[in-house]
Amino acid sequence: MNINISINPEIYNGALEYAQEHHTNIKDIIESYLGKLRPTKSTTSNQADMKLQELINLTKGLKLDADDINGDKAKQSYLEEKYVR
């Protein structure tokens, strides 16, 4: 699809100069920029992976028993150490 847009000549000239210096064109620069405005599945997936890694890092110091799947024992132990002792 082709569209026409009005743009400030100074901005256009600066973009044209940038494009020439980087061996590309204004169309590709605009498409790249507009593509970054809308997250893709891979971007969303990467964000989920980063959050998962953060959660994994948070649990590295915890001592979990094999039978403590939901972490109730670890939570109880933590609370006892914090408030009882």
Contacts in CASP RR format, 6 or more apart in sequence:
PFRMAT RR
TARGET T0000
AUTHOR 0000-0000-0000
METHOD contacts of the structure
MODEL  1
MNINISINPEIYNGALEYAQEHHTNIKDIIESYLGKLRPTKSTTSNQADM
KLQELINLTKGLKLDADDINGDKAKQSYLEEKYVR
12 26 0 8 1.000
15 26 0 8 1.000
15 29 0 8 1.000
16 26 0 8 1.000
18 29 0 8 1.000
19 25 0 8 1.000
19 26 0 8 1.000
19 28 0 8 1.000
19 29 0 8 1.000
39 47 0 8 1.000
62 74 0 8 1.000
63 74 0 8 1.000
63 77 0 8 1.000
64 71 0 8 1.000
64 73 0 8 1.000
64 74 0 8 1.000
65 73 0 8 1.000
65 74 0 8 1.000
67 73 0 8 1.000
68 74 0 8 1.000
END
